[in-house]
Amino acid sequence: MNKMASVFREKNFTKLFLAAFTSQMGGTIGLLRLCFICLTATQISRYMRR
């Protein structure tokens, strides 16, 4: 645990970690949003056919 804390004390590693983390979260949230848009579009079109 002490080694991990020492890595985050360095500014460059902290910035790199935060950049990678936010990039991963942004991709995940974007893909989830696209799935919800597709699901909503198919549900609306299904009910409009009746």
C-alpha positions as CSV (number, residue, x, y, z in Angstrom):
1,M,0.0,0.0,0.0
2,N,2.9,2.3,0.8
3,K,4.3,1.9,-2.8
4,M,1.0,2.8,-4.3
5,A,0.7,6.0,-2.2
6,S,4.2,7.0,-3.3
7,V,3.2,6.7,-6.9
8,F,0.4,9.1,-6.5
9,R,2.6,11.6,-4.8
10,E,4.3,12.3,-8.1
11,K,2.3,14.9,-10.0
12,N,2.9,13.4,-13.5
13,F,1.6,10.0,-12.5
14,T,-1.4,11.5,-10.8
15,K,-2.3,13.5,-13.9
16,L,-1.8,10.4,-16.1
17,F,-4.0,8.3,-13.9
18,L,-6.8,10.9,-13.8
19,A,-6.6,11.4,-17.6
20,A,-6.9,7.6,-18.2
21,F,-9.7,7.3,-15.6
22,T,-11.8,10.1,-17.0
23,S,-11.2,8.9,-20.6
24,Q,-12.5,5.4,-19.7
25,M,-15.5,6.8,-17.8
26,G,-16.3,9.1,-20.8
27,G,-16.3,6.2,-23.2
28,T,-18.4,4.1,-21.0
29,I,-21.0,6.8,-20.3
30,G,-21.1,7.7,-24.0
31,L,-21.7,4.1,-25.0
32,L,-24.4,3.6,-22.4
33,R,-26.1,6.8,-23.6
34,L,-26.0,5.5,-27.2
35,C,-27.6,2.2,-26.0
36,F,-30.4,4.1,-24.3
37,I,-31.0,6.3,-27.4
38,C,-31.3,3.1,-29.5
39,L,-33.6,1.4,-27.1
40,T,-35.8,4.5,-26.8
41,A,-36.0,4.8,-30.6
42,T,-37.0,1.2,-31.1
43,Q,-39.6,1.4,-28.4
44,I,-41.2,4.5,-29.9
45,S,-41.2,3.1,-33.4
46,R,-42.7,-0.1,-32.1
47,Y,-45.7,1.7,-30.6
48,M,-46.1,4.0,-33.6
49,R,-46.7,1.1,-36.0
50,R,-50.0,0.1,-34.3
